[in-house]
Amino acid sequence: MEQDKIRNVAIIAHVDHGKTTLVDKLFHESGMFRDNQQVAERLMDSMDLERERGITIASKNGSYEYKDYKINIIDTPGHADFGGQVERVLRMADGAVLLVDAQEGPMPQTFFVVKKALAANLPILVVINKIDKDAARCDWVVDEVFDLLVRLKAPDETLDFPVIYGSAKEGYMVADHTDPIVPGQGMDLISQMIVDHVPAPLGAIDAPLQLQINTIDYSPYLGRLGIGRLVNGTLRLNDSIVVARRDGSVKPVRINKIFSFVGDQQVPVDIAFCGDIIAVAGMDDVTVGVTFTDPEDPRPLPLIEIDPPTISMHFIPNDSPFAGQDGKYVTSRHLEERLGRETLADVALHVAPLTDVVGFRVSGRGELHLSILIEKMRRENYEFQVTRPHVIMREEEGKTVEPYEALTVDVDEEYQGVVIEKLGKLKGVLTDMQVENAMSRMVFKVPTRGLLGYRSEFMTDTRGMGVMNYVFAEWGPYAGEIKNRQNGVMIVKANCVSVAYALFNLQERGTLFIRPGEDLYKGQIIGENCRPADLVVNAAKGKKLTNMRASGSDEAVILTPPLEMSLEDCISYINDDELVEITPKIIRLRKQKDAKIRA
């Protein structure tokens, strides 16, 4: 296709503002599917975890045809924990479509992704989505987007951004939110806006080859695939080229497969031209940031700069009494191989061996970033243990500094007092508050440490009705000690099987995490004590029977349902002397072997 008929555009937005749904509708409206064809909802979210959680974790590539143009779409993650993905894939785009919820307006991750798009000098095209909400306030949202761009010092031409309105879920768009709505029509307004306001890719077909890898994919038949935009030159099948690596070395390779994107599919082609986004196979150890270039005139592109990690955890082999019962990959060698493979595709993830014990220090952009990796590994039959996350500190001018987050919370007015009180204990500072229609939006500046594990407490305090989002703000002075957990835990005294009668007596002492009939081991944590001290308990203690007291003579044992904790809840709940045991079948909490139980 002619270079001036190609448009490369990224879809950026805050979490759950409708990026992937919008891409679905654009694909459907382009006519690439038959009327009777069964197509999955949220087509670009191909990972099981993405479909389960309703978020985009890894960026995806696709394309569709509009009139005589080919529009390459890059669907990006909205969560700041996956910001490393956003930073690199924006290198492939020439423009960005910004989706903003018609009720919520710009949110913390909106700020984050727009900042990255402006850093890449991309024009911003605005789509106000979900205008069918009862509380939609379109004019206010447009004003907020303008103010956001001004705060980010966007150039004047970017401030004059085009806007359209609609509902991606319902499949309609209008030029003005006061225009009459025709369901199922108007999606071509977005395509026309992209054609009109996103420039064609630069570069020359006859220049020396330059293809920088921005994303890694995997094929069971071809191995690792490198995805990127052909910045300059032409690439043919079986071309002998060189790869400029991240360390500056050059390695000759031969390209044995080239794929172009059609819809969400990769279609093999024999030749690719400057401006298009392609996937290539032929280099087993291809990594993000390398440049495929001409062996006669190598011209590596600048390396992709990625924001540094903010938190770290220790991944260590499982040494509990139940080790090896569930998992297939259980050794430190298995962990090293799997974590090393992850760093090839995720440049925001850092892995280093521990010096004092067997295991690895894994650093990432946030709790969600690391918990998604843990969940992927357990689904791949890995078994291991992790420690509590720790914020990465820095030394600047002889002083310790730590990362701070800009936290935005939306709560009912009646809950704002308890939220302010709790965040005050976590060293949070209220910087802004707006109240409208009995809803309060508050902005806090909080140390990252203070937010580890706070989400579940926040949901309890707001009866599940609050919304909280945060994004990295800056490095600031060390805020002092922040207490993670107020209460102690219940610890099993010996290997046993839990008994209902014992749990019935223990539930008066706190909150249980287990049910009757579960296999337990010494040192396992089975509940939270109602007091600050840790409590060693016997979870297998049965009722003493005599000839005067039969087993059925007392009233039936009634147990309160145990507290169900997600992986993220478990990781943020534990203290420094505790571990989360991860297996393909179960997640357990336990004390470290050398931990002293605090009284």
Secondary structure, DSSP 8 states (H G I E B T S, - for coil): --GGGEEEEEEEESTTSSHHHHHHHHHHHTT-S-TT----SSTT--SHHHHHHTS--S-EEEEEEETTEEEEEEE---SGGGHHHHHHHGGG-SEEEEEEETTT-S-HHHHHHHHHHHHTT--EEEEEE-TTSTT--HHHHHHHHHHHHHHTT--HHHHS--EEEEETTTTEEESSTTS---TT--THHHHHHHHHHS------TTS--EEEEEEEEEETTTEEEEEEEEEESEEETT-EEEEE-TTS-EEEEE--EEEEEEBTEEEEESEEETT-EEEEE--TT--TT-EEE-SSS-------------EEEEEEE--STTTTSS-SB-SHHHHHHHHHHHHHH-TT-EEEE-SSSSSEEEEESSHHHHHHHHHHHHHTTB-EEE---EE--EEETTEEEEEEEEEEEEEEGGGHHHHHHHHHHTT-EEEEEEEETTEEEEEEEEEHHHHTTHHHHHHHHTTT--EEEEEEEEEEE--------SS-EEEESSSEE--HHHHHHHGGGEEE---TT-EE-TTEEEEEESSSS-EEE-TT-----BTTB-TTSS------------HHHHHHH--TTEEEEE-SS-EEEEE-TT-----
